[in-house]
Amino acid sequence: MIVVDANVISCFYLSSAYSELAEQLFIKTSSWSAPMLWRSEFRNVLSFYVRKEIITLQDAIEIFEAAESLLLQNEYEINSIQVLKLSQKSGCSAYDCEFVNLAQDLNVPLVTMDKKVLYSFQGTAVTIEEYIGKY
């Protein structure tokens, strides 16, 4: 199992320069987990794609339902105190620290492309490429 952030989920479901890597990640480890926050962040990405007419509303609905199925049983509530402590210590957003907190609680890597998170949480966060090559 790994924790993935909303950017990785987005790359897996939406066409981008990182889509192929996200697919390789899924082939390597298909058990993905995330804090409940992933839903709001991913809905925001999908709504942006709909507004820019990159995808249709129906596409967005279907993509979200597919992502929900993938993460079903692997969504978690997060300890707010821990998130605030991580955010204060690192300078990262509370949103980002929810993913970090979950990875630390589950004792699994957080796979992300967020440079600040990667720098601040070197023992927890890894890039897609690092995870594919290392684990």
Secondary structure, DSSP 8 states (H G I E B T S, - for coil): -EEE-HHHHHHHHS-STTHHHHHHHHHH---EEEETHHHHHHHHHHHHHHHTTSS-HHHHHHHHHHHHHHHTT-EE---HHHHHHHHHHH---HHHHHHHHHHHHHT--EE---HHHHHHTTTTEE-HHHHHHH-
